[in-house]
Amino acid sequence: MRLRERTPRSRALRPRAERLLALEAVPTFSLPVPLYVERADGAWITDVDGNRFLDLAMGFGALILGHRPPEVVDALRAQIDRGWHMIVPGEAQYELAQLIVEAVPCAEKVLFQNSGTEATMYGMRLARAYTGKLRVAVFGGAYHGTHDYALVQEDPLSPAREPGAKSIGRGIPDVVRDQAMLVLPYRDPAAFDLIRRHRDQLALVVVQPVQNTTPIEDNGAFLAGLRAVCSECGVLLMFDEVVSGFRLAYGGGQEYYGVTPDLATLGKIIGGGTAVGALCGRADIMELFARPGSAGVFAGGTFSGNPLTMVAGAATLRALSARRAEIYPRLERLGAQLAEAVQAHCERHDMAVTLMHVASIQCLHFRKGPIGSFRDTHPANRAAEAAFYALVLDRDVLVPGVHVYFLSTAHSERAIELAAAAFIQSLDDCRADGLL
Ligand SMILES: Cc1ncc(COP(=O)(O)O)c(C=O)c1O
């Protein structure tokens, strides 16, 4: 790799990171060479050796306006002059909540946290309290964060239409997997029968309108079916919109598909690139959160609703709202431009690669399609996949190792052309090496 020679300072920093940190970055983010970042602007990041990369990671989807958009920089600077951690609430929290309530169909009330993980955790706790039932259902292939309940996922070796559950990683009590959760098959009406069968124990069904690693467009009928069966069974429905909120459309997956859940989680974009999560939903459910002196559902968090996050989020949503008629169609068009260029090349040369995309969410799989759910992503050509991400980085395009990547308003037509050329040349190199 040429990059190895271009990154001496990054290489020198690696031993220190290994000595001091249990984990440098989330384990799903992997780069073929050590790379430490110095700064970021628009669609570009610069490493400590002065190399510039076109960023398609975009803060794992948080940076829909790109790095350091002027509106957010101004809002953060002004807030720093006024203080950033005062505990006594400020107006910015109401402003961001107001923007969310106006945009997101199910949102009558909002509770802020510091991560999407907290948002899904509170959603599950609230639904258990509201319904008096224990189990929470999630779908195969979903991702809802890092708390114990969220790390119960589909066992890929179990029957597809009635999946078993397994906990990801060690340290999670078996009782969480066995008694508190249920895994449903994604985009499969068999899920509706399972909900009916478990209705007496089921508090909540959590679904991503579009899953991160299998972004598929035609989910509308499935989501509408889910809405109907949850209402029929007295089970709450929560959309996990940590990624899709303000990305699929200004009103998120709920607006995009015209289906309104009881609760929704938000994160990423609503913090303008600062740490955030939020739970929102029907007022009669959200009102179960304990007020001072009452015995409701406990919520807390030293930094929840902190003014830096609130002003960065409000500045982002205001910018999106003002330019939404232009921003969302443009992101959709640029996404299609990149996807179609790569897909057409793969088809012309019969490469077993599938590029999935909805709006500005994209994901590559190194196998032939069609891919209807996460199960269909296995087995994949891991050797070609690893080589591809190294080659594409060598061409100065950064795609995170989780393979989900995002476009932002900072990506120009030219940037998309550069990304498409880097993808295509890297796929050709894989083919020349006999990997594809
Ligand atoms: C759909 C979804 N839900 C929840 C989370 C967890 O959010 P966080 O990483 O902010 O805890 C993520 C993170 O990527 C996500 O994609």
The ligand as a Gaussian input file, in Angstrom:
#p B3LYP/6-31G(d) Opt

LIG

0 1
 C      -30.139000       2.334000      14.403000
 C      -29.230000       2.637000      15.555000
 N      -29.724000       2.650000      16.795000
 C      -28.959000       2.941000      17.854000
 C      -27.624000       3.224000      17.699000
 C      -26.779000       3.540000      18.886000
 O      -26.413000       4.889000      18.887000
 P      -25.094000       5.391000      19.651000
 O      -23.926000       4.832000      18.903000
 O      -25.194000       6.890000      19.599000
 O      -25.189000       4.868000      21.031000
 C      -27.061000       3.235000      16.418000
 C      -25.638000       3.548000      16.216000
 O      -25.093000       3.487000      15.150000
 C      -27.881000       2.915000      15.307000
 O      -27.388000       2.856000      14.073000

